[in-house]
Amino acid sequence: MSTTSATSIFEEAAFTMPTYAHGAVITTLGAALHDFDPAHRIGRSFGPQTTYPMVGDPPAREPDLTWVRAERLPADLNVDPDAPPDLAVEVISRTDTHTGTDARVAQYLASGVRLVWVVDPWLRTVLVYRPGVHSAVLEGSDVLLGDPVIPGFAVPVAALFA
């Protein structure tokens, strides 16, 4: 039996709650993904705390939001993922560092994630990463596209922060 109390876990210096903006971006983008394909014919989005295996260290990650193509989903979703998602989304929080975020993106891509979006609520930008392609910075009136992972998905960047 562990002697660590629930109170001491929350008193750790490294534990910081995400902001409203962080949560709002996750739900806004998750809703846009769901509304784009409500019958899950192309794929399905998953929220935080869905744990995916990765190559390297750490051996698993929990992106803020993910998308998995329909042909890769098991019939029964009551199982742990056995492969990385097709899309991983990280929403920058106040405790994130450039080094840590870059390491997560590199690990996602090395693990087979086909598309990574890093959303920054403070700068109101989205960094888009694909394997073997230079990253792109989207802002303001730019449109975030899901191609080729989520064909036809598009959402204005500004809408993520409205």
BALOBA-1460 file (C-alpha; in Angstrom, 3 decimals):
// residues 162
<rec num="1" residu="m" x="0.000" y="0.000" z="0.000"/>
<rec num="2" residu="s" x="1.319" y="3.431" z="-0.921"/>
<rec num="3" residu="t" x="1.851" y="6.005" z="1.798"/>
<rec num="4" residu="t" x="1.515" y="8.941" z="-0.602"/>
<rec num="5" residu="s" x="-1.595" y="10.954" z="0.131"/>
<rec num="6" residu="a" x="-3.755" y="12.580" z="-2.520"/>
<rec num="7" residu="t" x="-2.918" y="15.966" z="-1.002"/>
<rec num="8" residu="s" x="0.839" y="15.507" z="-1.423"/>
<rec num="9" residu="i" x="0.411" y="14.595" z="-5.095"/>
<rec num="10" residu="f" x="-1.281" y="17.929" z="-5.766"/>
<rec num="11" residu="e" x="1.330" y="19.856" z="-3.798"/>
<rec num="12" residu="e" x="4.194" y="18.827" z="-6.087"/>
<rec num="13" residu="a" x="5.875" y="21.828" z="-7.724"/>
<rec num="14" residu="a" x="5.670" y="20.204" z="-11.162"/>
<rec num="15" residu="f" x="1.879" y="19.804" z="-10.995"/>
<rec num="16" residu="t" x="0.121" y="22.707" z="-12.680"/>
<rec num="17" residu="m" x="-3.459" y="22.709" z="-13.835"/>
<rec num="18" residu="p" x="-4.049" y="23.609" z="-17.499"/>
<rec num="19" residu="t" x="-5.747" y="26.935" z="-18.222"/>
<rec num="20" residu="y" x="-9.268" y="27.464" z="-19.506"/>
<rec num="21" residu="a" x="-7.756" y="28.312" z="-22.915"/>
<rec num="22" residu="h" x="-5.948" y="24.955" z="-22.992"/>
<rec num="23" residu="g" x="-9.157" y="23.039" z="-22.333"/>
<rec num="24" residu="a" x="-11.202" y="25.217" z="-24.692"/>
<rec num="25" residu="v" x="-8.850" y="24.531" z="-27.614"/>
<rec num="26" residu="i" x="-9.033" y="20.780" z="-26.978"/>
<rec num="27" residu="t" x="-12.824" y="20.719" z="-26.872"/>
<rec num="28" residu="t" x="-13.212" y="23.100" z="-29.837"/>
<rec num="29" residu="l" x="-10.890" y="21.104" z="-32.064"/>
<rec num="30" residu="g" x="-12.303" y="17.791" z="-30.824"/>
<rec num="31" residu="a" x="-15.835" y="18.963" z="-31.595"/>
<rec num="32" residu="a" x="-14.769" y="20.097" z="-35.079"/>
<rec num="33" residu="l" x="-13.238" y="16.682" z="-35.755"/>
<rec num="34" residu="h" x="-16.323" y="14.893" z="-34.458"/>
<rec num="35" residu="d" x="-18.722" y="17.117" z="-36.407"/>
<rec num="36" residu="f" x="-16.715" y="16.540" z="-39.586"/>
<rec num="37" residu="d" x="-17.275" y="12.774" z="-39.370"/>
<rec num="38" residu="p" x="-20.034" y="12.050" z="-36.819"/>
<rec num="39" residu="a" x="-20.595" y="8.507" z="-38.108"/>
<rec num="40" residu="h" x="-16.856" y="7.733" z="-37.749"/>
<rec num="41" residu="r" x="-16.571" y="6.528" z="-41.349"/>
<rec num="42" residu="i" x="-13.138" y="8.112" z="-41.838"/>
<rec num="43" residu="g" x="-11.927" y="7.807" z="-38.260"/>
<rec num="44" residu="r" x="-12.442" y="8.941" z="-34.720"/>
<rec num="45" residu="s" x="-11.013" y="11.510" z="-32.330"/>
<rec num="46" residu="f" x="-9.936" y="10.689" z="-28.789"/>
<rec num="47" residu="g" x="-9.366" y="12.998" z="-25.851"/>
<rec num="48" residu="p" x="-6.584" y="13.392" z="-23.338"/>
<rec num="49" residu="q" x="-5.498" y="10.407" z="-21.274"/>
<rec num="50" residu="t" x="-5.735" y="7.991" z="-24.179"/>
<rec num="51" residu="t" x="-2.311" y="6.375" z="-23.945"/>
<rec num="52" residu="y" x="-0.458" y="5.329" z="-27.098"/>
<rec num="53" residu="p" x="2.716" y="3.238" z="-27.387"/>
<rec num="54" residu="m" x="5.747" y="5.068" z="-28.750"/>
<rec num="55" residu="v" x="9.265" y="4.191" z="-29.786"/>
<rec num="56" residu="g" x="11.937" y="5.543" z="-27.487"/>
<rec num="57" residu="d" x="11.622" y="7.002" z="-24.038"/>
<rec num="58" residu="p" x="9.074" y="7.371" z="-22.593"/>
<rec num="59" residu="p" x="7.485" y="4.255" z="-24.114"/>
<rec num="60" residu="a" x="3.992" y="5.794" z="-24.123"/>
<rec num="61" residu="r" x="2.437" y="9.240" z="-24.565"/>
<rec num="62" residu="e" x="-0.952" y="10.860" z="-23.927"/>
<rec num="63" residu="p" x="-1.445" y="13.648" z="-26.478"/>
<rec num="64" residu="d" x="-4.102" y="16.261" z="-25.739"/>
<rec num="65" residu="l" x="-6.196" y="15.089" z="-28.692"/>
<rec num="66" residu="t" x="-5.761" y="12.323" z="-31.274"/>
<rec num="67" residu="w" x="-7.348" y="10.917" z="-34.420"/>
<rec num="68" residu="v" x="-7.183" y="7.321" z="-35.600"/>
<rec num="69" residu="r" x="-8.311" y="6.276" z="-39.078"/>
<rec num="70" residu="a" x="-11.333" y="3.953" z="-39.120"/>
<rec num="71" residu="e" x="-9.498" y="1.016" z="-40.720"/>
<rec num="72" residu="r" x="-7.035" y="1.031" z="-37.799"/>
<rec num="73" residu="l" x="-9.677" y="1.008" z="-35.048"/>
<rec num="74" residu="p" x="-10.681" y="-2.206" z="-33.297"/>
<rec num="75" residu="a" x="-14.360" y="-3.158" z="-33.311"/>
<rec num="76" residu="d" x="-14.339" y="-2.979" z="-29.511"/>
<rec num="77" residu="l" x="-12.948" y="0.342" z="-28.245"/>
<rec num="78" residu="n" x="-12.633" y="-1.036" z="-24.705"/>
<rec num="79" residu="v" x="-8.995" y="-1.946" z="-25.322"/>
<rec num="80" residu="d" x="-5.740" y="-0.051" z="-25.001"/>
<rec num="81" residu="p" x="-4.287" y="1.356" z="-28.230"/>
<rec num="82" residu="d" x="-1.594" y="-0.910" z="-29.656"/>
<rec num="83" residu="a" x="-0.192" y="1.622" z="-32.144"/>
<rec num="84" residu="p" x="0.348" y="5.384" z="-32.322"/>
<rec num="85" residu="p" x="-2.474" y="7.612" z="-33.604"/>
<rec num="86" residu="d" x="-2.575" y="9.023" z="-37.137"/>
<rec num="87" residu="l" x="-2.873" y="12.577" z="-35.740"/>
<rec num="88" residu="a" x="-1.486" y="13.820" z="-32.442"/>
<rec num="89" residu="v" x="-2.402" y="17.255" z="-31.108"/>
<rec num="90" residu="e" x="-0.465" y="19.008" z="-28.379"/>
<rec num="91" residu="v" x="-1.882" y="22.184" z="-26.866"/>
<rec num="92" residu="i" x="0.860" y="24.258" z="-25.285"/>
<rec num="93" residu="s" x="0.419" y="24.801" z="-21.562"/>
<rec num="94" residu="r" x="2.249" y="27.195" z="-19.276"/>
<rec num="95" residu="t" x="4.679" y="24.525" z="-18.071"/>
<rec num="96" residu="d" x="5.725" y="23.354" z="-21.557"/>
<rec num="97" residu="t" x="9.187" y="24.148" z="-22.859"/>
<rec num="98" residu="h" x="10.352" y="24.372" z="-26.466"/>
<rec num="99" residu="t" x="12.753" y="21.499" z="-25.822"/>
<rec num="100" residu="g" x="10.050" y="19.298" z="-24.324"/>
<rec num="101" residu="t" x="7.541" y="20.066" z="-27.066"/>
<rec num="102" residu="d" x="10.133" y="19.462" z="-29.791"/>
<rec num="103" residu="a" x="11.020" y="16.127" z="-28.170"/>
<rec num="104" residu="r" x="7.356" y="15.052" z="-28.100"/>
<rec num="105" residu="v" x="6.884" y="16.011" z="-31.768"/>
<rec num="106" residu="a" x="10.056" y="14.142" z="-32.777"/>
<rec num="107" residu="q" x="8.933" y="11.060" z="-30.846"/>
<rec num="108" residu="y" x="5.468" y="11.147" z="-32.415"/>
<rec num="109" residu="l" x="6.913" y="11.319" z="-35.919"/>
<rec num="110" residu="a" x="9.523" y="8.618" z="-35.193"/>
<rec num="111" residu="s" x="6.724" y="6.391" z="-33.863"/>
<rec num="112" residu="g" x="4.700" y="6.645" z="-37.071"/>
<rec num="113" residu="v" x="2.293" y="9.503" z="-36.346"/>
<rec num="114" residu="r" x="1.473" y="10.956" z="-39.764"/>
<rec num="115" residu="l" x="0.384" y="14.440" z="-38.681"/>
<rec num="116" residu="v" x="1.132" y="16.525" z="-35.584"/>
<rec num="117" residu="w" x="-0.514" y="19.819" z="-34.678"/>
<rec num="118" residu="v" x="1.001" y="21.941" z="-31.901"/>
<rec num="119" residu="v" x="-1.514" y="24.578" z="-30.861"/>
<rec num="120" residu="d" x="-0.338" y="27.645" z="-28.923"/>
<rec num="121" residu="p" x="-3.207" y="29.460" z="-27.144"/>
<rec num="122" residu="w" x="-0.982" y="32.452" z="-26.263"/>
<rec num="123" residu="l" x="0.334" y="33.094" z="-29.770"/>
<rec num="124" residu="r" x="-2.886" y="31.781" z="-31.373"/>
<rec num="125" residu="t" x="-0.903" y="29.694" z="-33.802"/>
<rec num="126" residu="v" x="-0.758" y="26.091" z="-34.972"/>
<rec num="127" residu="l" x="2.491" y="24.418" z="-35.971"/>
<rec num="128" residu="v" x="1.913" y="21.597" z="-38.459"/>
<rec num="129" residu="y" x="4.376" y="18.707" z="-38.696"/>
<rec num="130" residu="r" x="4.461" y="15.832" z="-41.190"/>
<rec num="131" residu="p" x="7.207" y="13.227" z="-41.653"/>
<rec num="132" residu="g" x="9.863" y="14.400" z="-44.104"/>
<rec num="133" residu="v" x="8.297" y="17.845" z="-44.614"/>
<rec num="134" residu="h" x="9.274" y="21.208" z="-43.122"/>
<rec num="135" residu="s" x="6.883" y="22.407" z="-40.442"/>
<rec num="136" residu="a" x="4.376" y="25.134" z="-41.234"/>
<rec num="137" residu="v" x="3.088" y="27.907" z="-38.979"/>
<rec num="138" residu="l" x="-0.587" y="28.793" z="-39.294"/>
<rec num="139" residu="e" x="-2.261" y="31.806" z="-37.726"/>
<rec num="140" residu="g" x="-5.186" y="34.205" z="-37.972"/>
<rec num="141" residu="s" x="-7.096" y="33.690" z="-41.218"/>
<rec num="142" residu="d" x="-5.133" y="30.554" z="-42.205"/>
<rec num="143" residu="v" x="-7.031" y="27.282" z="-42.461"/>
<rec num="144" residu="l" x="-5.894" y="24.123" z="-40.668"/>
<rec num="145" residu="l" x="-6.229" y="21.142" z="-43.013"/>
<rec num="146" residu="g" x="-6.353" y="17.467" z="-42.106"/>
<rec num="147" residu="d" x="-5.065" y="16.209" z="-45.456"/>
<rec num="148" residu="p" x="-3.905" y="13.535" z="-46.066"/>
<rec num="149" residu="v" x="-4.804" y="11.965" z="-42.706"/>
<rec num="150" residu="i" x="-8.339" y="13.385" z="-42.493"/>
<rec num="151" residu="p" x="-9.219" y="14.155" z="-46.118"/>
<rec num="152" residu="g" x="-11.437" y="17.201" z="-46.474"/>
<rec num="153" residu="f" x="-11.179" y="18.365" z="-42.865"/>
<rec num="154" residu="a" x="-10.647" y="22.114" z="-42.591"/>
<rec num="155" residu="v" x="-11.084" y="24.569" z="-39.738"/>
<rec num="156" residu="p" x="-10.078" y="28.241" z="-39.598"/>
<rec num="157" residu="v" x="-7.242" y="28.727" z="-37.124"/>
<rec num="158" residu="a" x="-9.031" y="31.729" z="-35.615"/>
<rec num="159" residu="a" x="-12.013" y="29.469" z="-34.783"/>
<rec num="160" residu="l" x="-9.834" y="27.445" z="-32.404"/>
<rec num="161" residu="f" x="-9.408" y="30.505" z="-30.207"/>
<rec num="162" residu="a" x="-12.894" y="32.049" z="-30.463"/>
